Every structure is written in C-alpha cells, then in structure tokens.
Amino acid sequence: MAQKVTAMDVKLLVATLPEDVKLAPWCRRLGISRQTAYKWRARYRAEGVAGLAERPRAAKRPAGRISAELEDRIVAARKWLCDVGLDGGPASVWSLLTDRGVVGVPSEATIWRVLVRRGQIVPEPRKRPKVAYQRFVRERPNECWQIDATHTSLATGRVVEIINIVDDCSRLCVESLAVAVCTSPAAWNAFSRAAVRYGLPAELLSDNGAAFRSVTPGARPVVFERNLQMLGIRTLHSRPHHPQTCGKVERFHQTQQKWFAVRPAPTTIAELQDRLDEFRAIYNQHRPHRALARQRPAAVWETLPKAHPAQIATAHEALVRNHRVAKAGLITIARDCVVYVGRKHATKHVITIRRGDQLTIIDTETAVILGDLTIDPTRRTQTTRPSTTPK
C-alpha cells in the first residue's frame, strides 16, 4: 500500500499558522492529525522549509537486523569452526559465541539469515521431506554402546581402519582405536580400552561384520562375541542393509572424518591414534551436541546414573583394569592378591574383569581368555589352573 504524501503547500500552511490560531479545525478540514500538525510546526521552526520535506519512514534498524560488528563476529565464528573441521551451522555458531561471552547473541534463525546474506551459506531449494524415522535413545549411560569400523588413508596411501564405540544415551565416544584391519581381537581390544575407562555396558549394538559376530549359521561365536556373552553383556545386531539402527556411531564417523579432512593425513597408525585421541577429547568435552540440547557428551555421561550388565548387581561391582604380565608370569590384582598365568605370557598386556570374587583374564591382543577363576581369599597367590602353580 502506497504511503500518503501531503503537498508541500499544505504543510507550509499548517506550519506558518499563527500561535493563537487553533489547529484542530484546520486539521479536520485538511484530514490530518494534530500530532502531525505539531510535528510540521516544530520542524519548520528548527529547519525552515527544508524541514517539511518527506523523510524515509522505515525503521532505523529493521526488525531482525543486527549490528555490522556482530555480523562480522558471526562470520568469523563460522570460519573458525570450518577451519578446525567442526560443524559450522547456525546452532554451532550460536554455541561458540555464547561460550565466548558475546553479549546479545541473536537466535539461530537470525544467524542463518546473516550467513546467507554474507554468502557463507547457499540456501537449498525446498525438497520433499525425508522419511521420518522413529528415534530411539537409551535412558542411562552404559545401557547400550554402538560399535562400528570405518576406513581412512594414511599419507602413504595405505588404507587402515578406525574402530569407534559410542554410548547411545550420552553420545560419549568411549573409544576410537586405529588398527590395520578390524579383526575380532582388534574389536575386543577397543572394547577393553573403553571398559577400563567407563565400565561395562549392559548391551552392545553392532552391524553384522565378521569382527563382531559369526556370519555362518551354527558356527562358533567369534572371540569378540564370545567374550561379551561370557561377561553377561547382551549383543544386538542391525538387520542387513539398515545402517539407521547404528545411526549414532555412523553419524559419529562423519563428524570424525570432517575433522580429519582439514588436516594433513597422518603417516603412521601411531600418529593416527594420536589424532583420534585428540578428537575424542574435543568431541566429548568441548563440542556441544545438538541431540543433547547443546550439552557436552562428557557432562551428560557424568551426571546420569550408569547401567550395567544384568548379572552384575551394581555398576561399581565390576572392576576392569589393564595389566602387564611380569616376567615371572604373575599379575597383581590387589596388595594381597596376585595371579599366576604362566611364564609363557610374560610381558603380555592383559585385561582383568573382576566381579566380586570371580576374575576373568583376557589377552588384550588376541582376545583369548587366559583364565577364569574364583579368588580364594585365604591365599595370596591364585592360579588359573592347578598345574600352573609357580614353584
């Protein structure tokens, strides 16, 4: 609708009326308000005829428009996020500015409009909505872990694999392990490292990879699956060609690869492992997660009560630890308890899982069970087999 423009002679007539003349009758006759008449009179006194010229009626700052300085900070925040390999969407920009203590951070919608206007985001045309999948989230940490492997390349061109394990509830990355090939023992090694840090989960979800389960019907379980069953951990598997079931760890792969993409490729598996440890710390402790209402995974994991395998009474009853077998074939469980596993296993790295008086010893590298015994509290030296008692 076009704005009403009053002729200059009418404005000049109203503005030059003597002070003792009442404005109300003139306003009614000319079809203007008294507020407008007094405005013209004040402008004429202050600026003369030039004050009666038409002026823009738009707001000095349109609704939703922020200062140029704040727009620059939004663009700089997005650039920093993209440069370090993190998500640079409006939600991430909002979280970063808030964490930095910026005053007056606008909404995500306003940040999106700023990024579009400054050429940082290209709006996509409207598409048909995607199929809405039902979303499942566990209520407690350690209720279910998701495990999967992904590929990456070293600077030499060699293709290696990364085994990632993510907690379903808190999205915490409990382990990222670089391996040459994702074998069943390698998967168990990754699980063992995670269990030492965070305890045992009640369930573990994976796809149907040969490292995680036996693919032949009726065949003996692979060592990874067998060890989990022995500990009372329920194993779950997605159906073929349905990666959405393991969607949380699959999505973690993407975030991890995006972080790697802006950095030079590592030259060795050891260097790759250092990168994985660095990213795991960033992801768990510093990166806000949108699915967690912008909380950090580590904070969510720490604040909620933990689940545990069904056969364990409490989450704190199972003690999982790493050990190195001494030259004499012994491992120290406590000040008054050592276990002899045999000199042939000297210098090996093993994981011990203690549930009350029940102790299980597993070779970290091969995932082979070296011993499963009940601790005798009356003896300091325990043995995995009667025939292996040290002399």
N, C-alpha and C positions, 0 to 999 in steps of 0.2 A: 504494500500500500504506500503510495507516494506521500511524502510529508507536506503539510500545508505551509505555504510560503506567503507571508504578508508583504504587501507592496511597501516600498521604502517611504512613499509619501504618507501612508497611514502611520507607520512607525514614527516619522518625524512629527506628524500632527500630535500624536499622543504624548511624545516626549517633550514637546515645547509648550504644552498647555500650562497656563499659569498655576501657581501653587494653590490659589484659593478656589480653583475650579475642581468640582468633584469628578473623579474618574469613573465612578460606577455607571452613570448614564452613558458616557461615551463608550465604555466597554460593552455595554449591552447593545448599543447601536452598531458598533463595529464587529461584534461577535468574537471578542477576545476576553480573556480573564483579567481580573485586576492584578494578579501576580505578574502576568506578562506585561501589563502596562507599567507597573512599578519597575520591572526589570529593564524595560527600554529607557525609562526616565533616568535610572541610575547609570546605565551605560552611556547615555548621551551626555550627562554631566561629567563623567570621568574621561570619555574619549572623544566626545563630539560626534559628528555624523558617522565616522568610521566605526564607532561602537555599535551602530544599528545594523551593520552588515550581517548576513546569515553566517552562522558558525556550525561546524560539524556537531551533530547530536550523538555521535557514537561515544560509548564509554571510553575513558582514557585508557583503561586496561580491560579488554574484553573478558567475559567470563571464561575461566579455564586457562587464560594466558598467564604465564609466569614470567619472571624477570629474565633478561638475557643472560645474566650471570648464573642463575640457577639452571637454565637450559644448557649452558656450557658445562656445568658440573655433571649434568645427566649424561651428556655425550661423552665426557671424559671417563665417567664411571663405566659406561658400556665398553668403551675402547679398552680400558684396563682389564675388564673381565674377559673380553675376547682375546686379548694378547696373552693372558696366562692360561687360556684354554678352558675357561669356565663358561657357564651359560650366561649370555648377555641379554636375556629377555627383560621386559619391564619389571617383573617380580624380583629378579635378581638385582637389578639396578636399584630398586626401592630398598631392598635389604642392605645393600652395600652403603648407600647414602645414609640410611638410618644408623647403621653401625658406626659410621664415621662422625656421627653427631651433627649432621647438616640440619639446620633449622628450616622448617617449612617444607619438608619433602612432600611433593604432590602425590596424588593417587597413581596407581598403576596405569589407569586409563589415560591420565594426563601425560605420564611419562611415555606411553606408547605414541600419543599424538606428537609429542616433541621429537621423538626419534624418527617418526615418519616425515615430519616437516623438515628435519635436518638431514634427510637422506640416509639415515642409518638403518632403517627398516623399509622394505618394499612390501606394501600390503598385498596379500594374496587374494585373488578373486574368490567370491563365495563358492564353496563346494558343497556337495551333498554331505550331510552329517554322516560321520563314521558310525559303524555299528556300536551301540553302547554295550560294552562287556560288563558283566557283573563283577564288582570289585571285592576281593577278599583280603582282609587284613587280620592277622592274629592279634590277640588282646595283650599278650605279655611277651617280653623279650625271651629268647631261647625256647619259645614254644615251637618254632619251626625255622630252620635255616634252609636257604636255597643255594645250591652249588651248581656251577657250570664252568666250562672252559671256553676260552676264546683265543684266536690266533693273533700274533703280531710278528713283525720282522725286525731283525737286528740290522745294524748299519752294514754288515757284511752280506746281507740278502738272505741270511738263514732265517727260516720260519720256525718260531718257537710258540709255546702256548702259555697262557695265564689261567690259573685256576682261581676263581673268585667265589667267595662264600659271603652271603648277605643275610642278615637277620630279617625275618619277614615283618615283624612288628615295628622295630625302631629304624629299619633300613641301615643299620650299622654294618659296615664292611668288616667282618671278623677276621678275614684273611684274604690276601692276594699273593699267590705264590707263582713265581716264574719257573717253568720246567721245560725240558727239551720236548717231551711228549707227555700228554696227560694219560698216564697209566693208572691202574688201580692203586698200587702202592703210593704213587705221587699224590693221588687224591686223598689217600689216608694221611699222608704227611701234612697236607694242607689242613685237613680236618684236625689233626693232632695239635698243630700250632695254634689253631683257633681255640680249641678246647682248653689249652693251657692258659690262655688269656681270659676266656669268658665262661668256662664251664661247659657242661654237656647239654645239648638241646634235647627236647622231647621227641622231635621229629626232624627228618631231613628230606628235602624235596629236590629231585634232580630229573633230568631227562633220561632217555634210555641208552645213553652212551655206554660203551663196553667197560669204561673205567668205573662206572657206578653200579652196574648190575649185570648179571649174566643174561646174555641175549638168547641163549639156547634154552628152550623149554626143558625143564627137568634136570638141567645141568647144575653142578655145584656152584654156590654163590661165589662171586669174586671176593678177594680179600677185603675190599672196602665195605661191601655189603655185609659180609660175614662178621667183621669186627663190630659194625654198628648193631647188628642183631644181638651179638653177644653182650653188648652193653645195655640192651633193652631200649635202644633208640629205634623208633618206628621209621621205616623207609617208605617214601612216597615217590611216585614217578608220573610224569606227564604222559598223556597219550601221544602217539606218533603224530607229527606234523601239527602240533598245537603248542607253540612256544609261549603262548599267553599264560599258560599255567605257571611257568617260571619267569613271569614278566618282570619281577623286581630285579633279579640278577641280570636278566637280559638288558634291561634299561641301564643298569649299572655299567655293563660293558660299553655302552655308547658314551656315557659320561667319561669313563676312563680313557677311551680311545680319543675323544675330543681333546682331552688334556694332553695326551701324548702327541697329537698332531702338530702342535705349535712348538715342539721341542725336537732337537736332533735325535735321531734314532740311537739307542744305546749300542755299544759294540759287543758286550758280553751279557750272559744271563745274570751274572752278579751285578752288573751295572743296571740292568733292567729291574732286578729285585730292589735295588736302592730307590729307583724311581717309583716303584709300586708302593714301597713303604712311605715315601714322601706323600704320594697322592692319597693313600689311605688315611694319613693323619689329617690332611686338608679336608677330605670328604667327611670324615667322622666328626671332627672337632670345630671346623671353621665354616664349612659350606652350609647355609640354610637349605632345608629340604622342603619343597613346596607341598609334598604329600603329608608333611608333619606340621603344617601351619607355620612354616618358616623356622622351625626349631632345628637344632643340630642333632644328628643321629646319636652322638655320644651322650648328649644331655637327656634324650628320651630314654636311652638304654639304662642310664644310671638311676633315673627317678622311678621307674616302674618295677614291680616285683617280678622275679625271674621264674620261668617254668623249669622243669627238669624231667628226665625220663621217668616213666611210670613206676619202675621198680626201685627208684631211689626215693627215700622218704622226704628229704628236703633238698633244696637246690644247693645247699652248702655241704651236703654229706659226701658227695663225690669229689675227691681231690685229684686233679690231673696235673702231672708235672713232667718236665723233661729231665733226663739223667744221661750221664755218660758213664758207661761201664768201666770200672777201674781195671788195671792190669791183672789184678787177682781174680777178676770175674765177679766182683761184688758191686752192688749199688746200695746207696744209703737212703733208706726210707724215712727214718727218724733217728734221733740221737741214740735210742736203744733198740734200733731195728735195722739190720742190713740183710740183703737177699743175695744169695749166690746163684748166678745164672750160667756160669761156666766160663772158663778162660778163653774158649774159642770166640766168645762175644766181646772180649776186651776191646776197649776204645770205641765201641759202637754207641750210637745215640739211640736211646730208647725212651718211650713214654710209659709212665705208670699211671694207672687209674685205680684209685682206692675207694671202695665203698664199704665203710665200716672196717671189718676185718678181712674183707675179700679184696685181693690185689691181682691186677692183670698187668703184665709186662709185654709190651709190643715193640718190635723193631721199627724204628721210625722210617728207615729207608725201604725195607721190604714189606712192611706191614704184617710180618709174621709174628704170631703170638709166641713169645719166649717162655711165658709162664703164666699160670692162672692158679693161685693158691689161696688158702685161708691162713692168715697170720696167727701164729701161736704166741700169745702174749707172755708165755713163760720162758721163751727162748729169744736170745738176741739175734742169732743168725738163723735166717729162714732159708729154705731150699725150694727150688721149683720141682725137683724130683728127688726122691730119697737117694738115688745112686750118684747124685752130683754133689754130695756134701763135701766141702773143702777139707783137706787134711792139714 
